[in-house]
Amino acid sequence: MRNRFDRLAKDIAHEGLTPTGKVVTNAEVVGETQHADVWYEPDPARASGREQLGLLGRLAATACTIEAYSDTPSADEARPSADEARACVEKHLAVWRGGAARDRAAEPPFLWVLSTGRPTAVLDGLRMEPMAGWPTGVYEGPSLLRTAVVVLAELPRVRSTVLIRLMGGGRVLREAIDDFRRLPEDAPERAIALGPLLRFRAEVAKRGPATPEEEEFVMTTQELVEEFIEQGRTQGIAQGIAQGTIELYEARFGPMPPSLRSAVEAMRDLATLRTWLVLAGTGTREEVHEALSAAPPGRSS
């Protein structure tokens, strides 16, 4: 049985890649009784969207299968039934054959195996070497296989790898969540991963953590939940003050110019909005226009 955290990885991949192409999770492999974690076909017209995904976007430059392991896949010759690495390659080759049968001119797909820890037996067994031009922790096998392993624990702890590291487990996931919390409020990574993280946390909390790792995940994401609740509360207050500012202005001076209305509606800083509200009720039309026109757009609280 795969680790429950692998579901979180698939959810993050789905959220991140769906805007840029066709994504299928638990994709059935033609002619096999197995399923690929994630199958992705890029839309060439939406390549710019993949650039915002960091390393995940680089993985998705071509059609590919992504197999995510929040633990470490095995290649134990003494236990063929547990040979997850071989199973991944077999599924990959089946997908490749199926695609070639439909369109011989199509570029062959790639297989990306994401492993939290270093799967030494897999790297050795597939004769994998560090992938030229890629970050530390990315290894490629023989070119004919079009297969690579990403060791999440070895990736540099930088923003471009946050989404990929959130697809791991243990210390890697804990550090990735810490880095995720430090991202700017408007970071695209937040829009992608916050939903999957909160949904998975709710599922774990509802049934009760079954492992120490799940218990740690619930504790690690508690601040994310609190931030999400506070953000919602702040946004609700900001929207109310903004609407009051617009109504007060229009009661005194008539319709508010569209550019000023946009500035008020985009503002999230509560102190600024309160100042504007008072000014709309006590200041002159010129004073209001000057204050709203000089404000930086969408400043956060």
Summary of the structure (lengths in Angstrom):
residues: 301
radius of gyration: 24.3
end to end distance: 44.7
largest distance: 82.7
contacts: 922
relative contact order: 0.09
helix: 57%
strand: 13%
